Amino acid sequence: MGLSTLDIANAVDHYPAEDTKAQALDQFLGAGGPAANAAVACAIVSGRPATLITALGTHPLADLVRHDLTSWHVTVVDTTPDQTDKPPVSSIVVALEAGSRTIVGLDGARIQAAYTAEIGRYVDDATVVLVDGHHPELALSIARRASETGVPVVLDAGRWKPVHDRLLPLTDVAICSAAISQPGVEGGGMALLKHLRAAGPKHVAVTRGPEPILFDEDGRHGTIDVTPVTDAADTLGAGDILHGAFCAYYSEGRSFVDSLTAASEVSTLSCRTFGTRNWASKLTELRK
C-alpha cells in the first residue's frame, strides 16, 4: 500500500552538466513509487498476482500507470477513483558509470486517500502487507487492520516521515535505508537498528547500498553480504524491488533472514539492467 507515480527515466554514461543537452542511451516510461515497484517485484518473484492499494484517479497519465501495473499482474485498488488531477510524475537521470540515479518529482502529500471497509477486506485476505509511509492516514488504518487480524506488516522506510513514529509499533518487519536520517538518532547503522527495534518491530534491517545489510532478528544481530555490481549499474528502484521480493519470499513461510538474503540477490540482479522491469527476464539465473 502506498505511492504510485509515473516515472520517466533516462540512462546516460555520465550525469550531464547544468544547462546542457544530453542524448540518452535508453529510456524507461512506466509506473514508479516504492509500493508500486514493490508490488511488481512481488508478482514477478512469486509468480502470483499482487494487489496494490494506491491513489491514481482518472487523469490520462494515471491510465499509463495503471496499464503498466496490470500488465505485470498487479491488481490496482484505487482509493481516489474520482480524482482528476494528474498523478505525481518523477523525472530521473540514471548515470550508469557512477551507479547513481537522480530523481526530481512529487510525492503523494497533496493527495487525500481515504480508508474504507472495502479496503479492509483486501487486508484481511492478504498473506503479508507492505506500507511505504505515503498517504499516512491510509497507511496507519491499513497497518492497524493488519495488526488486528494477524497479517504481518512490512514497513519500507527509505527516508524518515513523521508517520513512522506511529507505524513502527504496528510493524512486524522494518526494512530501512541507512539514509533514513531519523531525528534524534546518531551513531550510524547499528544505532539506527537498535532504535528501530525498540520502537516495536520484531525484525529490523538496515540496507546500506553495496555494503552488508545489518539486521536484528528477535534480538539476534547479524549481517548479510551484498553481491557487488562490477559493470555499469542502475540502482533505480533497487530498494523497492528488495522490499517486493522480500514480501514474496516471506509470504511463502521462509524465515526473515532467508527472505532478506534472497531478496538482496534479486535487488542486485535488478541493478545489472536499466529500468525497473528488465531484470525479470534474468530471474531464472538466481534459480539454477
C-alpha positions in Angstrom: 0.0 0.0 0.0 1.4 3.4 -0.9 2.6 5.7 -3.6 2.3 5.3 -7.4 4.0 7.7 -9.8 4.7 8.0 -13.5 8.4 7.5 -13.9 10.4 8.9 -16.9 13.9 7.7 -16.6 16.8 8.4 -19.0 20.1 6.4 -18.9 23.4 8.3 -19.6 27.0 7.4 -19.1 27.7 10.5 -17.0 25.4 12.9 -15.3 25.1 15.9 -17.7 26.4 19.3 -16.8 23.9 22.0 -15.9 22.3 23.9 -18.8 23.3 21.3 -21.5 21.5 18.7 -23.6 22.4 15.0 -23.5 21.4 12.1 -25.7 20.0 9.3 -23.7 21.3 5.7 -24.1 18.0 4.3 -23.2 14.6 5.4 -21.7 12.0 3.9 -19.3 8.4 5.1 -19.0 6.2 3.4 -16.6 4.8 3.1 -13.1 7.1 4.0 -10.2 6.9 4.7 -6.5 8.1 2.5 -3.6 4.9 0.5 -3.2 4.2 0.2 -6.9 7.6 -1.1 -7.7 7.4 -3.5 -4.7 4.1 -4.8 -5.9 5.5 -5.5 -9.4 8.6 -7.2 -7.9 6.4 -9.3 -5.6 4.3 -10.5 -8.5 7.4 -11.3 -10.6 9.2 -13.2 -7.9 6.2 -15.1 -6.5 4.6 -15.9 -9.9 1.2 -14.8 -8.3 -0.8 -11.6 -8.7 -0.1 -8.9 -6.2 -2.6 -6.2 -5.0 -1.6 -2.6 -4.8 -3.7 -0.1 -2.8 -2.8 3.3 -4.0 -4.2 6.6 -5.4 -4.4 7.2 -9.1 -7.7 8.8 -10.3 -8.9 9.3 -13.9 -6.2 11.5 -15.5 -4.8 10.1 -18.8 -1.4 9.8 -17.2 -2.9 7.7 -14.4 -4.1 5.3 -17.1 -0.5 4.8 -18.2 0.5 3.9 -14.7 -2.5 1.6 -14.3 -1.8 -0.2 -17.6 1.8 -0.8 -16.7 0.9 -2.2 -13.3 -1.8 -4.5 -14.6 0.5 -5.8 -17.4 2.8 -7.1 -14.6 -0.1 -8.9 -12.9 -0.7 -6.2 -10.2 -4.4 -5.7 -9.2 -4.8 -1.9 -8.6 -7.2 -0.8 -5.9 -7.7 3.0 -6.5 -8.7 4.9 -3.3 -9.3 8.1 -5.3 -11.3 6.9 -8.3 -12.9 10.4 -8.9 -9.7 12.4 -8.7 -9.0 14.2 -12.0 -5.5 15.7 -11.2 -2.5 14.1 -12.8 -0.6 11.6 -10.7 2.9 12.5 -9.4 5.5 12.4 -12.2 9.2 11.7 -11.5 11.9 12.8 -13.9 15.0 10.6 -13.4 18.6 10.6 -14.7 20.5 7.3 -14.3 24.2 7.8 -14.6 25.4 4.3 -15.3 29.2 4.6 -14.8 28.7 6.2 -11.4 25.8 3.9 -10.5 23.7 6.8 -9.4 20.2 7.9 -10.0 18.9 11.5 -9.5 15.1 11.9 -9.1 13.0 15.1 -9.2 9.3 14.7 -8.7 6.3 15.0 -6.4 5.2 12.5 -3.8 1.6 11.9 -2.6 1.5 14.7 0.0 -1.2 16.6 -1.9 -3.4 13.5 -2.3 -6.2 12.7 0.2 -6.6 8.9 0.2 -9.4 7.5 2.4 -9.7 4.1 4.1 -13.0 2.2 3.6 -14.4 -1.1 4.7 -13.9 -2.5 1.2 -10.1 -1.8 1.5 -10.1 -3.6 4.8 -11.3 -6.7 3.1 -8.2 -6.7 0.9 -6.1 -6.5 4.0 -8.0 -9.5 5.6 -7.2 -11.6 2.5 -3.5 -10.8 2.4 -0.6 -13.0 3.4 1.6 -10.0 4.0 1.0 -6.2 3.9 3.7 -3.7 2.9 3.3 0.0 3.6 5.7 2.7 2.3 4.6 5.6 4.6 3.0 7.6 1.8 -0.7 8.6 2.2 -0.1 8.4 6.0 -3.6 8.1 7.4 -4.5 5.4 5.0 -1.2 3.6 5.8 -2.0 3.7 9.5 -5.5 2.4 9.0 -4.2 -0.5 6.9 -1.4 -1.3 9.3 -3.9 -1.3 12.2 -6.3 -3.6 10.4 -3.4 -6.0 9.5 -2.1 -6.0 13.0 -5.6 -6.7 14.5 -6.1 -9.6 12.1 -2.6 -11.1 12.4 -1.4 -10.3 8.9 2.4 -9.4 9.0 3.2 -5.8 8.3 6.4 -4.8 6.4 7.5 -1.2 6.5 9.5 0.3 3.7 11.3 3.3 5.2 13.6 4.9 2.6 13.5 8.4 4.2 12.1 9.4 7.5 8.5 10.6 7.6 6.6 11.8 10.7 4.1 8.9 10.4 6.9 6.4 11.1 6.6 7.1 14.8 3.1 5.7 14.7 3.7 3.0 12.1 6.6 1.3 13.8 4.6 -0.1 16.7 2.2 -1.7 14.2 5.1 -3.2 12.2 6.4 -6.7 12.2 9.3 -6.2 9.8 11.0 -2.8 9.2 13.5 -2.7 6.3 15.1 0.7 6.2 17.8 2.6 4.3 20.8 3.9 6.2 20.0 7.3 4.7 16.7 7.5 6.6 18.1 10.2 8.9 15.7 9.7 11.8 15.7 12.8 14.0 17.5 12.3 17.3 19.3 9.1 16.2 23.1 9.3 15.9 25.8 6.8 15.6 25.3 5.1 12.2 23.7 1.8 11.2 23.8 -0.1 14.5 22.4 2.8 16.5 19.5 3.1 13.9 19.0 -0.7 14.1 18.7 -0.6 17.9 16.4 2.4 17.9 14.0 0.9 15.3 13.9 -2.5 17.1 13.0 -0.7 20.3 10.1 1.0 18.6 8.2 -2.3 18.1 9.2 -4.4 15.1 10.3 -8.0 15.7 12.7 -7.9 12.8 14.6 -5.0 11.5 17.1 -4.5 8.7 19.2 -1.5 7.5 20.3 -1.5 3.9 23.5 0.3 3.0 23.8 0.2 -0.8 26.7 -2.1 -1.7 27.7 -2.6 2.0 26.4 -5.6 4.0 22.9 -5.3 5.3 22.6 -5.0 9.0 19.7 -7.0 10.7 18.2 -7.8 14.0 16.1 -10.9 14.1 14.3 -11.2 17.5 17.3 -9.6 19.2 20.0 -11.5 17.2 22.3 -9.2 15.3 24.0 -10.1 12.0 25.0 -9.0 8.5 24.1 -10.2 5.0 26.7 -9.6 2.3 25.6 -7.8 -0.8 26.9 -9.1 -4.2 28.8 -6.3 -5.9 27.8 -5.0 -9.3 31.0 -4.6 -11.2 29.6 -3.2 -14.5 27.6 -0.1 -15.1 24.8 -0.1 -12.7 21.2 1.2 -12.5 20.2 1.5 -8.9 16.8 3.0 -9.7 14.1 1.1 -7.6 16.6 -1.3 -6.2 15.3 -0.8 -2.6 11.7 -1.1 -3.8 12.5 -4.3 -5.6 14.2 -5.7 -2.5 11.0 -5.0 -0.4 8.8 -6.6 -3.0 11.0 -9.7 -3.3 11.2 -9.9 0.4 7.4 -10.0 0.7 7.2 -12.7 -1.9 9.6 -14.9 -0.1 8.3 -14.1 3.4 4.8 -14.9 2.4 6.0 -18.4 1.5 6.9 -19.1 5.1 10.6 -18.5 4.7 12.5 -17.0 7.7 13.2 -13.3 7.9 16.9 -13.7 7.2 16.4 -16.2 4.4 13.8 -14.0 2.8 16.1 -10.9 3.1 19.1 -12.8 1.7 17.2 -14.0 -1.3 15.6 -10.5 -1.8 19.0 -8.9 -1.7 20.1 -11.1 -4.6 17.1 -10.0 -6.6 17.8 -6.4 -5.9 21.4 -6.8 -7.1 20.1 -8.5 -10.2 17.9 -5.5 -10.9 20.9 -3.2 -10.8 22.5 -5.0 -13.7 19.8 -3.9 -16.2 18.3 -0.5 -17.0 14.9 0.4 -15.7 12.8 -1.4 -13.0 11.5 -4.3 -15.1 14.2 -5.7 -17.4 15.6 -7.8 -14.6 12.5 -10.1 -14.7 13.8 -11.9 -17.7 17.0 -12.8 -15.9 15.4 -14.0 -12.7 16.0 -17.7 -13.6 19.7 -17.0 -13.3 19.2 -17.0 -9.5 17.4 -20.3 -9.5 19.9 -22.5 -11.3 
